[in-house]
Amino acid sequence: MATPATPASGPAPEGPCHAPPVSPVDVHPVDEKLPASRLIPAALQHIAAMYAGVVTPPLIIGQAVGLDAAGTTRLIAAGLLIAGLATLLQTLGAAGFAGNRLPFVNAASSAGIAPMLAIAETSAPGHQLPAIYGAVMVAGVFCLAVGPFFGRLLRFFPPLVTGVVITLIGVTLMPVPVGWAQGGNREAADFGAMKYLALAGFTLVVILLFQRFGKGFVKQIALLLGLFIGTLAAIPFGMADFSALRAAPTAALPAPFAFGAPEFQPAAILSLCIVMLVLMTESSAGMLALGEICERRTDGRTITRGLRTDGIATLLGPVFGGFPTSAFAQNVGVVSLTRVRSRYVVAAAGGALLVLGAFPVLGAVVSTVPMPVLGGAGIVLFGSIAVSGIRTLSEAGLDDSSNIILVAVALGAGIIPLAAPTFYADFPAWAQTVLGSGISAGALVAVTLNLFFHHLGTRSRHPAPALKSS
């Protein structure tokens, strides 16, 4: 019997020592390591999309508690540093314990601003930041404790609830940029002067023009370009102060508890734990959306590791001056728009934030932007948050009369502190802290009414995605 001929050429036999080389095609886009020529521009787009959002919470809180320019600079540097560390942990992961290993940005969320302002208003001078940081640290512990089971709780936070909360974040924060547009200092004799309003209006027009006529990357950084051009326009009129930039140290790491040891007030803790639930919902939704965009399944374990990163950053952030940390939805949009799905791109952006935080002189650049310029840009920034909430509500089944009533009452409860700041003046201090924040009040009412209409004695009409807990 003739023996079959052996082919003259062909693939080498596979065995323990002859595994076929891994082709670049086999690397998932999320794990792809791009060359510098592609990685750097892509990382810059992420930095441009998130930078204004990262520096907004420390800027607003610093102003509210009466920090001087140097103190605000330290607060901004701490925010950048924590954002960089959290983003690196999220994208690169840590031994399977934390980090979802997706192109996911973590930084201080604007959702916590209003509750923290309420805490500052009800705390004695000198105790404002310590009370805020104590509440933030407990919220971080709460996130770590609840995170592994959060998949089961998502059904209590459907788009109906999260849409109300996100809308209220934008609406209740709108007085902040309006005050900035009027000059920032309500005690000043020229507060609301036409020169301030003109500068704020000019900045807003510049942003709109870049958004209308800009292309690609220029359109993406329209907000930053508006801040830059608005600041330049303020210089000839003596409305720009660069003293903080000259006084800031070139390089310095934030000192632990530089703003005082944390204080733990029950009402403040309750308020921020409520907000943390909303932030966890937002992060979970962002991870699910990013998993779809990146074509990598987001399961319960991925959600849990991602929420652990939120919890770790929220717990440890206050040590150096950070605030509640969560996902940045605008960067999910950048991934969707550019289709660059490599997590190493976002890791590079996180590394850049880390460098910015280690060099306070770079963070001080933000504190040199005149208040009216920030006001013009802030109207766009906070208005876009409200629009995100409205977009979420559009998916919440508002053709149902029960849902309409739920949204109407929850929004009304959230707007009460804005429309009538003294409405809760005769309530106990703990109730003023919780209800005095439109976000906390609206969230409580939305969750309660959602339970009443959709869970008590009936099957939920808005089931959350099924997640497998780790």
N, C-alpha and C positions, 0 to 999 in steps of 0.2 A: 504494500500500500504506500503510495507516495505521501511524503510529509509535506504539509502546506508550506509554501514559501513564506519567508519572513519579509515583511515590507522593507524596502531599502531605506526608507526614512519615515519618521513619525515621531509622536511625542514620547518623551522619555517615560519609562514606567514609574508609576507613582509608588511610593513607599515611605517609611518613616523618615528617610533622609532625602527623599526626592519629591517633597511637596511642591506643587506648582506655585510659581510666584503670584502674589496678589496684584492684580491689575488695578490701576487707578479707577477703572470703571466700577470695580467692586466696592469702592469706598462710598458710603452713603453721603449725600450732599451735606448733611449736618456735620459729619466728621471730616470733611474735606479741608485740607490745609492749603490755602491759596497762596500764590506767590505775592510778594510785597506789592507789586504793581497793581494787583487787584484788591488785596487785603486792606491797604491803607486808605484808598478812596472810600471803600465800603464802610470801614470803621468810622471815618470822618462823617459820613451821612448819619450814622447812629448817634454820634456825639452831638451833631447839630440838632437832631430830632429831640434829644433828651435834655440837653444842657439847661435850657430855660426852666424846664420842669424840676430838675434836680436842685437848682439854687433858689427856687421860689419859696419852699417851706422855711428854710433858715432865714431868708430875707424878710419874710412877713413876720415870723415869730420874733426875730431880732428887733424889728421895729416896734412890735407890740409890747415887748417887755422893757423897752427903753435902753437897749444896748447902744453904745457909741459905735463909730465906724470900725474901730479896731475889734470890738467884740463881735460885730456882725461879720467881719472878715473871718474871724476864727470859727464862727458858726458855719459859714459857707464852706470853709476848708474842710471842716469835719464832715459836712454832708457829702462833699465830693469824695472824700476818703472812704467813708462807709459804703457809698454807692459803688465805688470801684471794687472794694473787697467783696461785697455781696454779689456783684455781677460776675466776678472771677469764680467765686465759689459755685454760683449757679451754673455757669457754662462749662467749667472744668470738672466739677464734682469733687467729692471727698469720700473715697472708699465705699461708695454705695450708700452712705448714710445721708448725705445732703447733696443738693445740686441736681437739677433735672437734665443737665447736659444737652440743653437746647439753646438756640440763639436768643436768650431771654435776659432782659435787662431788669435789674432790681435797684430801686432807689427810694428815697423818702417820698411818700405819696401825698398829694394835695388833699386827699380825703381826710387826713388827720388835722388839717390846719384849723378848721372852725372849732372842733372840740378843744384843741389846745389853746386857742384864743379864749374860749369860755373858761378854761382852767386858769389862765393868766388873769382874767378879769376878776375871778373870785378868790385869788390868792393875794396874800400881803406882799408888798414890795420886797424884793430880795428873796422871796420864796417861790416866785413864779416858775422859773426854769426848773428848780429842784422838784416841784410838784408835778410838772409836766414829765420830767425824766423818770420819776418814780412810777407814774402811771404807764409810761411807754415800756419800761422794763417788765412790769407785770403783764402787760399785753403781749410781750414777746414770749413769756413763759406760757401764757394762755394759748398762744398759737402753737407752740411746741407740743403742748398737752393734747390739744384738740385735732391737730393736723392729721394724725394717722386715721382718725375716724371721720374726717370731714366729708368724705365722699357720701356718707349716709345723711349728712346734714344739708347737702346742696339742694335737696328738694324744697327746703324751707326758704331758699333764696333764688327763686326763679327770676327771669328777666323782669317780671312785674315789680319785684322788690328792688333788685339791683338798679333797674332803670330809674326808679324814684330817687334812690340814694345818689346816683351819679349826677342826675339832674340837679338835685339840691346842692351838691358840692359846688357846681358852677354858679348857681343862683345865689347861694348864701355868701360866696366869696366875692361877688361882684362889687360890694362896697369898698373892698380893699383897693383895687385899681382905680376906682372913682376918686377915693381919697388921695391916692398918689397923683392922679391927674390934676388935682387942685393944689398940689404943692407938697403934700405929705404931712406937714405939721399943722394940725388943726388949731393949735394955740397961736400960730403966727398971725401977725396983723394982715399979711397979704395972702392968707389962705384963700384959694379960689380965684386969685387974680387972673386976668385975661392972658397974661404972658405964659402962665402955667398951662392953661387950657389950650392955648395956641400950639405950644410945644407938644402936648399930648396928642392933639389932633393931627399935627404934622407927622408924628411918628406912626400913628395909625394909618394915615394915607400912604406913607412909604411902604409899610407892610402890605397893604392892599395892592399897591402897584407891582411889587415884586411877586405877589401871589398871582396876579392877573397876567403879567407879561413875562415872568421868569420861566426858565426851562430847567428841568432836571434838578441838579444839585442846588442851583440858585433858588429855585422855588422851595426846595426843602428847608433852606436856612433863611427864609424870608423874615422870620421873627428876629433872628440874631442880626441880620442886616439892618432891620428897622431900629434895633437898640443902638447899633454902632453909628448909623447916620444921624439918629436923633440926638445922640450924645455930642457928635461933632457940631450939629446945629446949635446946641446949647452953649458951646464954648464962647462965641463972640458976645453973648449976652450975659456972661458971668454967671451962668446957671449950672455950671459943672464944677464939682469940687474933687480935686485929685489928691487931697491931703492923705487919705487913707492908703492910697497906692504908694505914696512916698514913705509912709511910716510902717508899712507891712514888712515883716521879715521875708527875706528871699526864700528860705527853706526852713521849715519847722513842723514837727509832727504835733497834732493836738495833744494837750496834756490831759490825763485822766481827771474827770470831775472838775474841770476848770471853771464850771459855772455853779459849783456847789454840789454837795452830796444829795442823792435822791431822797425825796420825801414821799410818803405813801398815804394818799388821801382816798378813802373808799369811793367817794362820788367821782373823782377824777379817773380812778381805775375802772369803774363800771363804764364810764363814757368811752374810754379808749378801747376797752374790750369789745364793746358793741361795734366800734369802728373797725377793729381788727377782724371781726367776722365778715364785714363787708369787704375788707381788703383781701381776705383769704378767698372769698367768692370771686373777686376780680382776678386774682392770681390764677385760680383754678380754671376760670373761663379763658384766660390768656393762654394757659398751657394747652388746653384742649384745642383752641384755635390754631396755635402754633404747630401742634402736632399734625393737624390737617394740612396746613400750608407746607410743612416740611415733609409730609408723607411718612411720618414716623409715629406709630401709634402711641398715644398718651394714655397709660393705664393708671391704676390706683397707686402703684408704687412710685411712678414718676411724679404724680401729684403730691404724694406725701414727701418725697425728697425735696421737691420745689418749695413746699410750705415750710419744711424744716429750715430751709435757707432764709425764708422770710422771718421765721421766729428767731433764729440765731442772730440775724442782723438787727432785728428790733430789740432783742434783749441786750446785746453788747453795744449797740450804737450809742445809747445815752452815756456810756462811760466816757466817750470822746466828744459827745455833743450831737449825736444823730437822733433821728425821729422815726416813727413807724415806717417800715420798709415793705414795699410791695412791687408788683409788676408795673412796667411802663407800657401801656397799650400802644402808644405812638410808635414804639420800636417794633412791635408786632406788625404794624402797618408798613414799616420800612422793609421788613423781610418780605411781606406780601408784594410790595410794589417792585422791589429790585430783583426778587427771586434769588438773592444770594443767601443761602441757607446755612452756611458754615458757622458753627458755634465759635470758631476761633476768631472770626471777624468781630463778634460781640465781646469776646474775651479781650481782644486788643483794645476795644473801646473802653472796657472796664479798666484795663491797665492804664490807659490815658487819664481816666478820672482819678485813679490812684495817684498818679504823678501830679495832677492839678491840686489834689488835696494836700500833698506833701510840700507844695510850694505856695504858701498863703498869698504871696505877691500876685499870683495868677488869679486866685479867688477874689482878691481885692479889686480886680478890674470890674467885677460886677457891682461892687459897692460904690464905684465912681459914677455909675449911670444915674442921671438925675431922676428924681421921683416922677416928674411928669412924663418922662420918656418911658419909665416902667409902667406908668398908668396907661399910656396908649397901647403898649404891647400886652399888658395884663388883661385889657378888655377882650383881646383876641384869644389869649391863653385860657382864661376862665370861661369865656363864652363857648369855646370849643369843647370844654368839659361838659357843659350843659347840653350841647348838641349831641355828644356821645350818649348821654343819658336818654335824650329824646329818641335817638336811633335805637337804643335798646328797648325802649317802651313800644316802639313801632312793631316789635316782634312779640309783644306780650299779650296779644289777643284782646285789644281794646274794643272789639265789637261786642264783648260781653258786658252787660250793665253792671255786674258785680265788680268787675275789674276797673271799670270807669270810676265807680264809687271809691274803691280802694285807693286808686291813684289820686283822686281829688282830695280825699281826707288826709292822706299821707303828705301830699304836697302842701296842703293848707297848714298842717301841724308843723311842717318844716319851715314855712315862711313866716309863721307867727313871730319868732324872735327877731326877724329882719324887719317886719312891718311895725311891730310894737316891742321895742327892746326892753321896756319895763313891765311887760305882761306878767312875768313870773317873779316880780320883785318881792312879793309877800310869801313866796314859797320857801321851804327850808333850803339851806345852802346846797345840800346834795342834789335836790331836785332842780335848782337853778343851773347847776353844772351840767346835768344830763339834758334837761329840756331846753336850756338856754342855747344849746347848739342845735341849729336846724337840722343838721345831718343826723345826729343821734335821735332827736325827737321824731323825725320823718322815718328813720329806719325802724324804730320801735313800733310806730303805728303801722307801717307797711307789713312788718313781720306778723304782728298781732292780727291784722285784718286778713292777711293771707291764710293764717291758721283758721280763722273764723269762717272764711268763705270757702276754702279749698281743702281743708284737712279734717275739720271736726265733723265726723259722721259722713264723710264723702271721700271719694278718691281724688287726689290732686289732679287738677287740670293742666298743670305745668310741671310734669316730672323732670327732674334733672337727669343729665347723662349718668348712666350706671357706671360706677367706679369701683374698682377692686382695692380694698384697703390692704396695706402691707402689714 
